[in-house]
Amino acid sequence: MLYQGFVGDHDKQFMIDLRNRNASTIVDFHPEFNDDRLNKLILLYKARQFPKSLSHEEQAIWNEYINQRLVSGNEKSRLTQYAQQIEDASKFSGLTKNQQYLLEELSLYAQSVVPYDL
């Protein structure tokens, strides 16, 4: 997204301010970026860096983003590919009990990252 042109000086100042914020001060930070790409990216930044700072509306948008990136689409979704890799690894003969356990844990983790409201 950012390779579609350079960010202007006005928006650079907001970006500096954004990076200097912490979990308690980012909650109410809603800059008016000139570049619409940054308005979309700020939510992703907040969700990854300060997930507890998201409002209910932002959390819903974040969950939809996760859905689109992980599970939506078809057999090529990232979560489907991840599950296939675990299944393929499970087919190897000679796995130790510890390795089998780790594969089961990875499978359970994949199930846990799917948003509950899907």
C-alpha positions, -999 to +999 in steps of 0.1 A: +000+000+000+027+025+009+046+019-024+019+038-043+035+071-035+053+090-008+037+103+024+034+140+027+050+162+054+016+168+071+010+130+075+046+124+086+041+145+117+010+125+126+031+093+121+058+105+144+032+114+170+016+079+166+049+061+172+055+081+204+022+071+219+016+043+244-015+021+252-032+047+272-027+077+249-034+060+216-070+052+225-082+087+217-057+094+189-076+099+157-055+119+133-069+133+100-044+120+075-044+135+041-034+101+026-063+077+029-040+047+029-028+058+064-063+059+077-066+022+069-032+013+083-036+031+117-062+006+128-039-023+119-011-006+138-033-001+169-046-037+167-012-052+165+006-030+190-022-021+215-051-046+210-068-035+242-070+001+229-096-008+202-131+003+205-160-021+199-163-008+163-125-011+157-125-046+172-153-056+147-133-042+118-101-060+131-120-093+133-133-088+098-097-082+086-085-113+104-113-132+087-104-120+053-067-127+058-070-161+075-101-179+067-121-163+039-120-174+004-113-209-006-089-238-001-060-213-005-067-194+027-038-191+050-055-211+078-063-239+053-027-239+042-014-240+078-038-269+086-026-288+055+010-284+066+003-297+100-016-327+085+013-334+061+038-333+089+017-357+110+020-383+083+058-387+087+066-420+102+089-421+132+075-390+149+083-390+186+055-385+211+067-350+218+066-342+181+030-356+178+021-335+209+035-303+193+016-309+161-016-314+181-009-282+199-003-263+167-036-276+154-054-264+185-038-230+182-051-227+146-086-234+159-082-208+186-073-179+163-105-180+143-127-152+156-157-165+175-183-146+156-176-164+123 
